[in-house]
Amino acid sequence: MYREEVDLMIGFKSTSFVLCAFLFYYISFCLKKSHFVLSEHHISFCRIYKARKGNPGYDNFLSFLNAATDALIYCQTFCNLAETKGLGTCFLGTTIYQPQPIIDALELPPLVFPVATITLGYPDENPPQPDRLPLEAIIHEETYTDYTPERINQFYDAKENLEENKRFVELNQTETLAQIFTDIRYKKSDNEVLSASLLKALEQQGFLTL
């Protein structure tokens, strides 16, 4: 997609239309390099390659990862552009939790797969920046440095002692902030079920053979 197309989409007043258009564009963009692109008409690059005596071999997991990486980079770029226009965004990584309903609703052909959703709108408030871990907690120099219990305590001490996070722990009736995510929000049992549905959808769209 070109910058002009992104600007045009951001210019629409109907938030739902922008979201739907973008959803369709980014899904197509996901496979742009190897499989599928949206222009005035849908053009399958696999068909083009075959017509030009090529032998495309993109029905595999490596090609999915490459295409998904491109799409996610584009999604972040879209968010950056949207925010320069005064729009608020929220990146929903949970799209891959239940990809099949999106595939069905948009009638996506083989080798096209949804990897993210962006909610978009004009904000009516300006909340404060959420608390973040210090940079030294996520940056590794030259080689990966593993996390010892002492380093973890050092990095999370300030975060866990914020009043809002203490209240959050109290409301969820857990001992630590981490338990809210591991034991309540993103449980192992749920992750296993969602992983199975994701693999099934990847197989259906032609990226895996299980």
C-alpha positions, 0 to 999 in steps of 0.5 A, a space after each residue: 500500500 502506498 502512503 497516499 492510500 493510507 492518508 486517504 483511509 485516515 481521512 474518512 469520517 466513518 470509523 467503522 468504514 476505516 476499520 473494515 477497509 484497513 482490516 481488508 487491506 492489511 490482510 491482503 498486505 500480509 501476503 503481498 510479497 508472495 501471494 496476494 495484493 489488493 489493487 483495483 482487482 485482486 491479483 494472485 502473485 502465485 498465478 502471475 508467477 505460474 503464468 511467467 513460468 515460475 514455480 511458487 512455493 509459499 504454502 508453508 510456515 516460513 512464508 507465513 512468518 515472513 508475510 506476518 512480519 511484513 503485515 505487523 510492521 505495516 500495522 505499526 506504521 499505520 498506527 503512527 500515521 493515524 496518530 499524526 492525524 489526531 486519531 487514537 488506535 489500539 493494536 489488538 494482538 488477540 486477532 490470532 486467538 480466533 482467526 476463523 470467524 474473520 476468515 469466514 466473514 471476509 471470505 479470505 482465500 487460501 494463503 491469506 490470513 488475519 494477524 492483527 486488528 486495529 481499533 481506530 477512532 477520535 479520542 475524547 480523553 487524554 489519559 496519562 501514560 501507563 507505567 512501563 518497565 525501565 529500559 534496562 529491563 528489556 535491553 540486552 547489550 551484545 548478548 542475551 542476559 538472563 533474568 535472575 530472581 534478584 534482577 526481576 525483583 529490581 525491575 518490578 519493584 516500582 511497578 508492583 508498588 504503585 497504588 493502582 497495581 496494588 489495588 489491581 492485585 487486591 481486586 483479583 485476589 492474587 498475591 502478585 501482579 504476575 498471577 493476574 496474567 498467568 492464572 486469570 487472564 492468559 491461562 495455560 489451558 486457554 492458550 492450549 485451546 487457542 493454539 489448537 484453533 490457530 493451527 487448524 486455521 493455518 492448515 485450512 488456509 494452506 500454510 501448514 500440513 498437520 
